[in-house]
């Protein structure tokens, strides 16, 4: 099933990153200039 993603937000940037281990959890790095901004994380199957 294919669905389109529609964002009604004003988008600043879209980029792809790998999720990396962080202790017993995981993290995604983001540029420092976006610290404190709100973000969406979309997980996709490989």
C-alpha positions in Angstrom: 0.0 0.0 0.0 1.4 3.4 -1.0 0.3 6.6 0.7 1.4 10.1 0.2 2.7 12.2 3.1 1.2 15.6 3.3 2.8 18.2 5.6 0.8 21.3 6.5 3.8 22.8 8.4 6.3 25.3 7.1 9.3 23.0 6.4 12.9 24.4 7.0 14.9 21.4 5.9 14.6 17.7 5.0 17.6 15.4 5.5 18.4 11.7 5.9 20.4 10.3 8.9 21.1 6.9 10.4 19.8 6.1 13.8 22.8 5.3 16.0 23.1 3.5 19.4 23.1 5.6 22.5 23.4 3.6 25.7 20.3 1.3 25.9 18.5 3.6 23.5 19.1 5.3 20.1 19.5 8.8 18.7 19.5 10.8 15.6 21.9 13.7 15.3 20.7 17.1 14.0 22.6 20.3 13.2 23.3 22.4 16.3 21.4 25.4 14.8 18.1 23.5 15.1 18.5 22.8 18.9 15.2 23.5 20.5 13.2 23.3 17.3 10.3 21.0 16.9 10.9 18.0 14.5 9.1 15.0 13.1 10.9 11.6 12.8 9.6 9.2 10.2 11.0 5.7 10.5 11.2 3.7 7.1 11.9 0.1 6.5 15.2 -0.8 4.8 
